[in-house]
Structures are given as structure tokens and as C-alpha cells.
Amino acid sequence: MLLQQHGSDATLHANSRRVVHRVTYNGLTLPSGRDADLPETSRRKVEGMSPESVRAQLEQICSSPHFQASEKRRRFLRFIVEETLSGHGNSLKGYTIALAVFGREASFDPQADPVVRLEARRLRRDLDSYYVDAGPNDAIRISIPKGSYIPNFEQRNVAPIAGSADALVPELRAVPTHDGVGVAEPGGHSAVFRRLSICAALVAAVAVGMAVWMMPFGTDRSPLGSMREPGVLVMPFEPLSSGESARYLAIGMGQELIANLFHFSGFRLYTSSALPNEDPRQAPLQVARDRGFAYVVFGSVQTDSDEVRVTISVVNATSSAIVWTKSYGRPLDPQSLVSTQKNLADEIAEVIGQPYGVVRTDMSSGSSTPAVSNMESYACVLRAYGYRRTFLRAEFDPAMRCLEQTVQRDPGYSDAWAMLGWLHLDAGRLGFAGDDRQSQYAKAQEAISNALRLQPKNSLGLKAMAASYHFTGRYEESVRLTRHLVDLNPNDPEILAQLGWRLSVRGNFEEGVPILKRAIDRTLNPPNWYFHFIAVDLYLKGEWEQARRIAERAALGDSGFSQLMLAVSDAQLGDREGTRQALEKLARYDPLARDTEGFLRRQGVADPTVGALVAGLEKARASIAR
């Protein structure tokens, strides 16, 4: 077995009046703008075509036997097209669609019920398949861009072909040969189109794979740093179907996954070429144990005429326990095969490599003891990650002491310096060091500078630097750097959440909240702070019941800010008992309870938001004093 190591660097709404646009569909009058569970894009413009031509294309799609959508998805498509043509595209939110199309009640919660997101994904697939099979020469293409429910209408300059397709292309069919590849013989021209398209996609997949295999190893890692973190061995994906399609797709999937995991820090990344005749599971696990690796990633690809199925597992090399496994089914659409491959690899990389992904979660649980040079140092960084999920004072002091000892014992550990910088920022902004805020910020800057001096591209250090800019009032610089980090690694939900949070606390809820929701959607068990300013946004809009529900979810992590949001929301709803309980719990969080305005300003919260929350808290306290 050959092993290769890869470097792993991876408008505020405080006013009391609000304008509510309403949508009428099937006799229902629905308020828009509630629970926008996907980022909203700009309204699609109908340029160079009339609404009647778009409607004609819509009817052609819905009446075609090649359009495989269910009746509900056809209603879904008709609804969003009609709303957009009527100038109401910006009202197309998950909440509105759920009520109008899928018959959900007014209490519908898109976070708990993902029906709209799932059906939108299937509808995109149905449309793609239609335009491959029946509509390649249609003059108008209707599509639903990923991340939005607003359809796009594209005028296509397609010259009509004289005569039928049958007259131009002889019918062919695929006949298996002894090697399972197949040759073309009379009997079905669509098979030729599919095979030619797949071949083109597979050439691109191989090119991606070769590019990744040729990447330089060990970039921006000191020898000391590379031995400190757990090793993750990614095995080649196994093709479970015969023929070239599955084999090349397996190569492409494996290499895309490696390319994406490359952007995450916190573990050493290895790839392998399997030896012939070896057990596909036991041999890699034994090698991993012998080499001191912590985890092995296995994947397989299976294809049939309509679908590609990718299964992936993460196995603890020490115990042989499967710590995470999932199977993904996608349509085998020749036009989008390469993008499907990339999207699956992106999703898998998010789950495995993110700061709260399966590798760090399993490491934190104590179920693994990989052979690294200094596990005590690595464990300190993991402890700090655990603290930063909740920001509890009881967890802060041990994490701080541990990191201070780590950088004394192990001064070359960049991640430890970066995390130490984070904790000094927390000591200042959360009041853990009393009034000694400026001193803590100076210590934070020194620690972060050490991290970036050791490793200029260290992602944790760059995140900490962006945080330092924010908490010292350099808001524009903070957002600019955070956007840059998102561009560098769009598959890291934590940096997405930091961008969404920083935009929202400064009053830009319109952009920030959808980004926070994207981060939540991509995280297995999101930290409570991902939810806080979603609740604030709903509260400022006067949607107090929704704000309360989001704050309850965040309160599962025992968050003082969540108790603040519960108190102000319950007070607006007239729930005295709920208000009383939330205020009692809030009192445990000093200085948030003692000096709420000062606390919020230290977080960089915009003045109008501070005013609205402080006024809400005064109302809450007054409501239980009567």
C-alpha cells in the first residue's frame, strides 16, 4: 500500500411598523418574509421573452411524459413561475411555499420540516432530466438556481434542426462486451447521447483526479505540527458496478474529496493506492494502526442506468468502530455528472472536516487515542473547541490554563497560539477578566500574531485575526477578512456562521441571517450561537413566537443570551411565567444580566439593536414586578 501525505491547511427592523407583502394562491392569503430558510437571490428578470412564452414553456414541460416530477412538484413549479411572472418573486420563501403548495399549517417551521428544500432539490433534478431527454432544443429554459426558490428564465439561441432525430442519428443500443464496457450497435440513439456525455464528464473527472494527485505535500506544516495532529487516511473509492463509468466516477469522487478535505485544519491527511487482492477494509485499518493514524475513510460508487449511489464511512482505526456512515443517491444525469461529483464531495468534506464534524467529535468523546507526538497539546485545543460551543465560564478557566501550559511546553504549535488568542478575546468581551478588557485584547493580538508567524496560512489563526478586528471595532476589516476566508473554504460552516453573525450584529440581517441558516443546515450539531441573531432578527420584526422558538433551541446549550431572548419574547407574548423563568436563568450570567447594554456593545452590536433589546428587557422585568 502506497501512502501519500497532503498538507491540511486547510436594516434593522426595530421600528414598530413593518410592510408585509401578501401572496394569494389556491384561495390562501399568505404573509411573505417568514422564515426565509435559504439565501434569497435577486428577482429573476424576464428579458427578451414575454410572460406568455414562459407560460407556454411551463405547460410544455408539465405536459411532457419525459418530465418525471410528481403532481406536487408540478404544482410547486407552477406556483413559483406564476409568482415570479407576477412580480412577487421576492416573496418565494420556504414558509410561503409550504403553505401554498404542500398544505402545511401556519405553524410550519422550515427548520424542523425540510419538505420544501427536499422537494426543490428533486424538482431541480426533474427539470435537468427533462432538458436532457426532451428539451435540448427548447427556446426557453426554466431552472431553479441552487440556494433560491426564484426560477430563472433563459432565452436559448437554439437553431431548429430540419428533420427528425431518427433521420440524423442511426438507432444504437449498448451491447455488453467481455470487459463490461460495451460497444454501440443498432437499437437506441439516446444511449449514444448518454454514453458520449458521460465520457466527456469522465475525462474531466480524471483531469481533476490527476491534478489533486500532483498537489505538493506538506504545505505550510512544520514537522512538529504535522506529528501532533491525528492522521486521516482516505482510501480510493471502490467501484461496485462494472464498466468504465463507475470506475472513473470513483476516481473522481475520491480525488474531489481529498481536494476539499485539504482545506480543513486539525488533522494530517493521507491518501493511499490499494494493493491488489487485499481485504478492502482490514488491510487499511491495520496499516493505519501500524502508522499511528486515527481514522480511515472508505467510499464506494455504484451506478445503474438512472442513478449514481455513493456510500462513505469514517472508521476509527484503533477500535474498528464506524463513527459515521451515509449513502447518497443522485440521478445519473450526463449533463451534470461532474457537478454532481463535486457537490457530493463538498458535502462529505463538510461533514468530516469541519470544526464540529465527525473526526473532532469522535476525538473529543475520548473514544480514540491515536499515536501522536503530544496528545496533551492536541487535547487542549479540542477542549477549547468544546468551550467555544457554549462559552460557559466554568469551561473557560480550565481551557485557558491548559492552552497557556501548551504554548509554554510546545511553542511551535500554531493552532494552540491561535486558540489562546480566541480565549483572550473572550476574556475581554465576555467580562471574564473583569474590566481588564484592553489588556486581554493586547494579549490576544500577541498570541494570534505568534500563530500566523509560525503558519501564515493557518485557518484558525486567520479566523482569530478576523475576530480580533471585530471586537476592537475594526468592523469593515473584520468582514472583509471573513469574506476572504469564506472564499478560500466555502465548505467550512463555522466561517460561514462567523460571517453571518458579524453581519447580523452590525444590523445587516438581510444578508447575515441567510448565511447563518446555511451554516446551520451544513452542521451536524450546530453551536447555540449560530441561532442567536436569527432570533434577534425575528424579534425585531415583531415575530415573537418564532423568535421564542429559535431562542429555545439555542437555550439547549445553556446560553445566557438565549435566556435574554426568551425573556424579551415571552414579555411581548404576555407569558409572565415564561418571562419569570427566563429572567431567573439570565441572572446567573454576569455581566450580561448586570450590564446588558455594556455587554451588547462589547460584542459590537449595532446601536438600534442594543436599544431594542434593552427596552425589551426593561419591559420583561416590569411585567413580573407587577
C-alpha positions, 0 to 999 in steps of 0.5 A: 500500500502506497501512502501519500501525505497532503498538507491540511491547511486547510436594516434593522427592523426595530421600528414598530411598523413593518410592510408585509407583502401578501401572496394569494394562491389556491384561495390562501392569503399568505404573509411573505418574509417568514422564515426565509430558510435559504439565501434569497437571490435577486428577482429573476428578470424576464428579458427578451421573452414575454410572460406568455412564452414562459407560460407556454414553456411551463405547460410544455414541460408539465405536459411532457411524459419525459418530465418525471416530477410528481403532481406536487412538484408540478404544482410547486413549479407552477406556483413559483413561475406564476409568482415570479411572472407576477412580480412577487418573486421576492416573496418565494420563501420556504414558509410561503411555499409550504403553505401554498403548495404542500398544505402545511399549517401556519405553524410550519417551521422550515427548520424542523420540516425540510419538505420544501428544500427536499422537494426543490432539490428533486424538482431541480433534478426533474427539470435537468432530466427533462432538458436532457431527454426532451428539451435540448432544443427548447427556446426557453429554459426554466431552472431553479438556481441552487440556494433560491426558490426564484426560477430563472428564465433563459432565452436559448439561441437554439437553431431548429434542426430540419428533420427528425432525430431518427433521420440524423442519428442511426438507432444504437443500443449498448451491447455488453462486451467481455470487459463490461464496457460495451460497444454501440450497435443498432437499437437506441440513439439516446444511449449514444447521447448518454454514453458520449456525455458521460465520457466527456464528464469522465475525462474531466473527472480524471483531469481533476483526479490527476491534478489533486494527485500532483498537489505538493505535500506538506504545505505550510506544516512544520514537522512538529505540527504535522506529528501532533495532529491525528492522521486521516487516511482516505482510501480510493473509492471502490467501484461496485458496478462494472464498466468504465463509468463507475470506475472513473466516477470513483476516481473522481469522487475520491480525488474531489474529496481529498481536494476539499478535505485539504482545506480543513485544519486539525488533522494530517491527511493521507491518501493511499493506492490499494494493493491488489487482492487485499481485504478492502477494509482490514488491510487499511485499518491495520496499516493505519494502526501500524502508522499511528493514524486515527481514522480511515475513510472508505467510499464506494460508487455504484451506478445503474442506468438512472442513478449514481449511489455513493456510500462513505464511512469514517472508521476509527482505526484503533477500535474498528468502530464506524463513527459515521456512515451515509449513502447518497443517491443522485440521478445519473444525469450526463449533463451534470455528472461532474457537478454532481461529483463535486457537490457530493464531495463538498458535502462529505468534506463538510461533514468530516472536516469541519470544526464540529464534524465527525473526526473532532467529535469522535476525538473529543468523546475520548473514544480514540487515542491515536499515536501522536507526538503530544496528545496533551497539546492536541487535547487542549485545543479540542477542549477549547473547541468544546468551550467555544460551543457554549462559552460557559465560564466554568469551561473557560478557566480550565481551557485557558490554563491548559492552552497557556501550559501548551504554548509554554511546553510546545511553542511551535504549535500554531493552532494552540497560539491561535486558540489562546488568542480566541480565549483572550478575546473572550476574556475581554468581551465576555467580562471574564477578566473583569474590566481588564478588557484592553489588556486581554485584547493586547494579549490576544493580538500577541498570541494570534500574531505568534500563530500566523508567524509560525503558519501564515496560512493557518485557518484558525489563526486567520479566523482569530485575526478576523475576530480580533478586528471585530471586537476592537471595532475594526468592523469593515476589516473584520468582514472583509477578512471573513469574506476572504476566508469564506472564499478560500473554504466555502465548505467550512460552516463555522466561517460561514456562521462567523460571517453571518453573525458579524453581519447580523450584529452590525444590523445587516440581517438581510444578508447575515441571517441567510448565511447563518441558516446555511451554516446551520443546515451544513452542521451536524450539531450546530453551536447555540450561537449560530441561532442567536441573531436569527432570533434577534432578527425575528424579534425585531420584526415583531415575530415573537413566537418564532423568535421564542422558538429559535431562542429555545433551541439555542437555550439547549446549550445553556446560553445566557443570551438565549435566556435574554431572548426568551425573556424579551419574547415571552414579555411581548407574548404576555407569558409572565411565567415564561418571562419569570423563568427566563429572567431567573436563568439570565441572572446567573450570567454576569455581566450580561444580566448586570450590564446588558447594554455594556455587554451588547456593545462589547460584542459590537452590536449595532446601536438600534439593536442594543436599544431594542433589546434593552427596552425589551428587557426593561419591559420583561422585568416590569411585567413580573414586578407587577 
